[in-house]
Amino acid sequence: MADKIRVLIVDDIPETRDHLTKLLGFESDIEVVGSAASGAEAIELAVKLTPDVVLMDINMPDMDGIAATEQLASHAPRAAVVMMSVQGEADYLRRSMLAGAREFLVKPFSSDELTGSIRQVNLRERAKATRISASAPATSSANGTGAKGPAREPGQVIAVFSPKGGVGRTTVAVNLAVAAATDLGKKVVLVDGSFQFGDVGVLLNLNPKNKSIADLVPELATGDPESLETFVITHSAGIRVLLAPPSPEMAELITASAIKKVLETLRREADVVIVDCAAFFNDTTLAILDSADVILTMLSLEITSIKNMRLFLEVADQLGYEKGKVRLVLNRADSALGIRVSDVE
């Protein structure tokens, strides 16, 4: 029998902790190993009990769930956080993800949603641990030392995508990258994944010249480059940027396999890799979406945007993307357009 998933519940309301404990008590593969009423207590218990998953409420009096999640990354890095909140706004989702949460549940949620999230998060974390273990011997051999030092956990890839242009996708991607670097102190690489007509460089006032993904791809084809600094630009906001090619025809150099290798390389160098995707489907866009841990999918209160989003969600389902990988972000939610947020929901 496989090991049970060890869960720590963190919520300042006793009734909520009791309710969640009872719900999970019916699951044969899940074990509640403890509960905490505050962020500080959660960190202490996570170190002591070594849970696989931490159910973390976002609003708590002494230390909110976001701050507690950030500290868990250093005190109990193997514990994957599932954030719980009564607020479903994009800002709460963004801040939770940047803090290191692996899933975000909006209260009230069903028992199936809760257990499904716990199992999927645990499955992803175990798969990640397996990849790290498999790569560690090769790294030791390459260094010629044979010593087994601690392997660096791969960074998280966040794809910002929309099946329709003009919804603020690039602006959100840039702001997300800057916030992760300046507010959370993360090592961030922002990738312009719109290879023909990318706008990241324009928004950040960067001149690509000979520093773009078109220069990096040939180097990766012949082996790992000694340093990525030759190809990325460091912005004054503290982020590193991998720009799109300087001319549209050079986009043909970026194949699906090439962008996958680029993202795997960047994972090893950064805590967070944010990709501003093109607003259409092709092999490279699909490769980015496949490689991403989370897809932030932008839409606005326009009928064409909503229609395209529905079609994309159908495609995502056909591609077998895990529940929770695709996150909807409603931008420019102005009901003056005639469509309300409740209509979209």
PALUM-313251 format. One line per 3 residues: their letters; for each residue y, x, z of C-alpha. Coordinates in steps of 0.25 Angstrom, whole numbers. Each point is the difference from the previous one (the first is absolute). Example, Ala and Ser with C-alpha at 12.3 -4.5 7.8 and 13.67 -1.06 7.14 Angstrom:
BEGIN
AS	-18:49:31  14:6:-2
***
This chain:
BEGIN
MAD	0:0:0  14:5:-4  10:4:11
KIR	9:-11:4  14:0:-3  8:3:13
VLI	13:-8:1  11:2:10  9:-13:1
VDD	15:2:3  9:-12:3  10:-3:12
IPE	-5:-14:1  -13:-1:8  -4:-13:-7
TRD	0:6:-13  -8:12:4  -10:-9:6
HLT	-1:-9:-12  -2:12:-9  -10:6:9
KLL	-8:-13:-1  1:-1:-15  -5:14:-2
GFE	-11:-3:10  -8:-8:-10  -1:12:-10
SDI	-12:8:1  6:12:-6  13:0:8
EVV	2:5:14  13:-2:8  0:12:9
GSA	13:-3:7  14:-7:0  14:5:3
ASG	13:-8:3  10:11:-5  1:11:-10
AEA	0:11:11  -13:-6:5  -6:-1:-14
IEL	2:15:-2  -6:3:13  -12:-8:-2
AVK	-2:4:-15  -1:14:5  -10:-3:10
LTP	-8:-11:-7  0:6:-15  0:-13:-7
DVV	-2:-1:-15  11:-11:-1  12:-4:8
LMD	5:-14:-1  15:2:3  10:-11:2
INM	14:4:-6  9:-6:11  -2:6:14
PDM	10:2:11  -1:15:3  -4:6:-13
DGI	-2:-8:-12  -12:0:-9  6:9:-11
AAT	4:11:10  -13:-1:7  -7:2:-14
EQL	8:12:-3  -4:6:13  -15:-3:-2
ASH	1:8:-13  0:13:9  -7:-5:13
APR	-11:-7:-7  0:3:-15  -14:-7:-2
AAV	4:-13:4  5:-9:-11  10:-10:3
VMM	0:-15:-4  14:-5:3  2:-15:4
SVQ	14:-7:-1  5:-14:0  11:6:-10
GEA	-5:1:-14  13:6:-6  -1:12:-9
DYL	8:9:9  -11:-2:11  -11:3:-10
RRS	8:13:-5  2:5:14  -14:-2:4
MLA	-6:7:-12  9:12:2  -4:1:14
GAR	-14:1:-4  -6:-14:1  -12:-2:-9
EFL	2:-16:0  10:-10:3  -4:-14:5
VKP	10:-12:1  -3:-9:12  -6:-10:1
FSS	-12:6:-8  -14:-5:-2  -12:6:7
DEL	-5:4:-14  13:7:-3  -1:7:13
TGS	-14:5:-1  1:3:-15  12:9:2
IRQ	-7:7:11  -12:3:-8  8:4:-13
VNL	9:9:8  -12:7:7  -8:1:-13
RER	12:7:-7  2:10:12  -15:3:0
AKA	1:3:-15  12:9:2  -7:8:11
TRI	-12:2:-9  10:5:-11  6:10:10
SAS	-13:5:5  -5:2:-14  12:8:-4
APA	1:9:13  -12:10:-4  6:2:-14
TSS	14:3:7  -6:10:9  -8:7:-11
ANG	12:1:-9  8:7:12  -11:10:1
TGA	0:-2:15  -12:-10:3  8:-5:12
KGP	0:-15:2  15:-3:3  5:-14:1
ARE	1:-7:-13  13:-7:-3  -1:-15:-2
PGQ	4:-4:-14  13:-7:-1  1:-15:-4
VIA	4:-4:-14  9:-12:-1  2:-6:-14
VFS	12:-9:-2  -3:-9:-12  5:-12:-6
PKG	-5:-7:-13  14:-3:-3  12:9:-1
GVG	14:-3:6  -5:-3:14  5:12:7
RTT	-13:8:0  6:14:-2  10:-3:11
VAV	-10:-4:10  -9:12:-3  12:10:1
NLA	5:-7:13  -15:0:6  -1:15:-3
VAA	13:3:7  -3:-8:12  -13:6:2
ATD	6:14:-1  13:-2:8  -5:-11:10
LGK	-14:4:3  0:15:-3  -11:-1:-11
KVV	-3:10:-11  3:-9:-12  -2:2:-15
LVD	6:-11:-9  -7:-1:-14  7:-6:-12
GSF	-12:-7:-6  8:-7:-11  -3:12:-9
QFG	8:-5:-12  13:-6:6  0:5:14
DVG	13:-3:9  -3:7:13  7:13:-5
VLL	13:-9:-3  0:-7:13  -2:13:8
NLN	10:8:-10  -10:10:-4  -1:8:-13
PKN	-15:2:-4  2:12:-10  -13:7:1
KSI	-5:-7:13  -8:-12:-3  -15:-5:1
ADL	-1:4:-15  1:14:5  -10:-2:11
VPE	-11:-6:-8  -3:12:-8  -1:9:12
LAT	-10:-10:7  -9:0:-13  -2:15:2
GDP	-1:0:15  8:-3:12  14:6:0
ESL	3:10:11  13:-8:4  5:-14:-4
ETF	14:4:3  1:5:-15  -2:-14:-4
VIT	7:-9:11  15:-1:3  4:-1:15
HSA	11:-10:2  11:1:11  -7:-12:6
GIR	-12:8:4  -10:-5:-10  -6:7:-12
VLL	0:-6:-13  -9:1:-12  8:-6:-12
APP	-5:-6:-12  0:8:-13  14:2:-6
SPE	-3:-7:-13  -8:-12:-3  -10:6:-10
MAE	-5:10:11  -6:-12:7  -12:2:-9
LIT	-3:13:8  -3:-8:13  -14:-6:-1
ASA	-7:-9:10  -9:12:5  12:9:0
IKK	8:-10:9  -12:-1:9  -1:15:2
VLE	15:0:3  -1:-10:11  -12:7:6
TLR	8:13:0  12:-6:6  -8:-7:11
REA	-4:14:5  15:4:1  7:-12:6
DVV	-1:-11:10  4:-11:-9  0:0:-15
IVD	8:-12:-6  -1:-3:-15  10:-8:-7
CAA	-9:-7:-11  4:-5:-14  1:-15:-1
FFN	-12:-1:-10  -15:2:0  -5:12:-7
DTT	-11:11:3  10:8:9  5:-11:7
LAI	-14:-6:4  -4:15:4  12:0:10
LDS	-3:-14:5  -15:4:1  4:13:8
ADV	9:-7:9  -3:-4:15  11:-11:-1
ILT	6:-7:-11  14:-6:3  2:-10:-11
MLS	14:-5:-2  4:-14:-4  13:-8:0
LEI	3:-15:0  0:-1:-15  -11:-9:-7
TSI	-4:12:-9  -1:10:11  -9:-10:8
KNM	-8:-3:-13  -3:15:-2  -3:2:14
RLF	-11:-11:0  -6:7:-13  0:13:7
LEV	-7:-5:13  -11:-5:-9  -1:13:-7
ADQ	-1:7:14  -11:-9:4  -8:3:-12
LGY	2:15:2  -6:-2:14  12:5:8
EKG	-3:-2:15  7:-11:8  13:6:5
KVR	2:11:-10  9:-9:-8  13:-4:8
LVL	10:-9:-5  15:3:2  10:-11:-3
NRA	13:7:-4  14:-7:-2  -5:-13:7
DSA	12:-8:-4  -4:-15:1  13:-3:-9
LGI	-9:3:-12  -7:-13:3  -13:5:5
RVS	-3:2:15  -8:10:7  -9:-11:5
DVE	-3:-4:-15  -5:14:-3  -9:0:12
***
